[in-house]
């Protein structure tokens, strides 16, 4: 092996290792009582050699992870039909499956996935569709298949073709820890380390179009808010104020960013115009005001404040300038995130000394505690409003976990090593 | 009265003249003595200065030792930024040490893992600020103090439970 290829091999190994660090796996811990049985038959590969990606395998695990479906094990399938005429409904009825998904994959420059869903009982086609895109994006195309199938069968758009940001930490007992900001598919696959630092990295958040992210990094030995373009990699430091520079939250129109600064002496919410960098101070209170979250209409902000003595969620109306208290149950409610419907709010609540994820319905004002572990935090709601991703402790380690908004489905996403925290579920990616 | 005054002046003049004559007769001896006395005085002054410097250094060292003895980490109760009496006593040692120097300090505020991360960032800042405020009212100029909050991001003890948490709710003076 010459020197050059040694360097390349070493570099490839390094990349593989850094990917392995942040890789998440999925363990489903609880599904719905009567999940819909579905057979996702391996899609026929119509190109040369072997298929670059097991599309049906990705779809299978997506549907399984949702907790709404119980996919048929491939090893139980009597055949792998890829066109309607090859489906023997009797065989599939014997496996007690209600639906069968078949498809074909080809590449002619672009990857093309043609697929059809059939109702086994009625022996009819439910729908057929085509996904096309770059072969590099094969997994994302597979997630789009999952999205369509999920929407057809549940009536709710799927959120599989989305991505996650999260922070992972590798402990270093003899010195400073390693902090990494990672971008991955919604199933934890294809992790990319966007930032690696010996100083804390915090509060990742998405622009509404999914093309940019913001986060807080201590890399200059003080906290500062940064934004980064995921298409070009271009990175910009937005703040460098004395004191706190935290909790960046993009406005729904993408033009401004709410954040927390304590340059005035105590933590207050500010809004930065991203074009002019001009700041507008929103809250003026000697208490802690932090964790801003935009309502989807962009007309008001939820935030955490201990102005009443203990942290509770308040709502600031940007038009009237009025502030109302939103949470009243329990003595610690913090870090709200709002679903796209503007109705469901997920937050961290303290009950009997433990911290859980709860969901508050702004219309009925009913709060439901969704989790039962003790140190749950950083809830992030899927763009379709179905699942909440959050951080918790499992054993001695920080891991990500998810729960459906009705509390019925639960799964964990442990990493191979290190602590994982602060998940941020992307909006629907603009295609 | 006037006559007596004139006589007095004459007497004074005579005395002075006699003294000057006496001095001039032992001129060299006296110069040596004066130089010796001067040298002795200088030596004594230098010695005193050395002693004072040594004492100051020793005093500074004692202050350093006192500050080292109390440590540079000050602990807090859960969800509180109030300085405990123990933390105040420990800080007094650091304040005494800082008053003899122009050194700047950095106060890093930390919390335990309970509660949300950004709320804890604010709580860590509150803790660092209460240490800063105590130092300022006791004579350390505020421009010499930088505060940074790390919230719950940099625990000393990784585990859960009060034995670990109590170690993490702290301000570190650096």
Interface residues (C-beta under 8 A of the other chain):
Chain A: X171 X177 X200 X202 X203 X218 X221 X222 X223 X243 X244 X246 X247 X260 X262 X267 X288 X290 X291 X304 X306 X311 X332 X334 X335 X348 X350 X355 X374 X375 X377 X378 X393 X396 X421 X422
Chain B: X113 X114 X115 X116 X117 X118 X119 X121 X122 X123 X125 X126 X147 X148 X149 X150 X151 X153 X154 X158 X159 X160
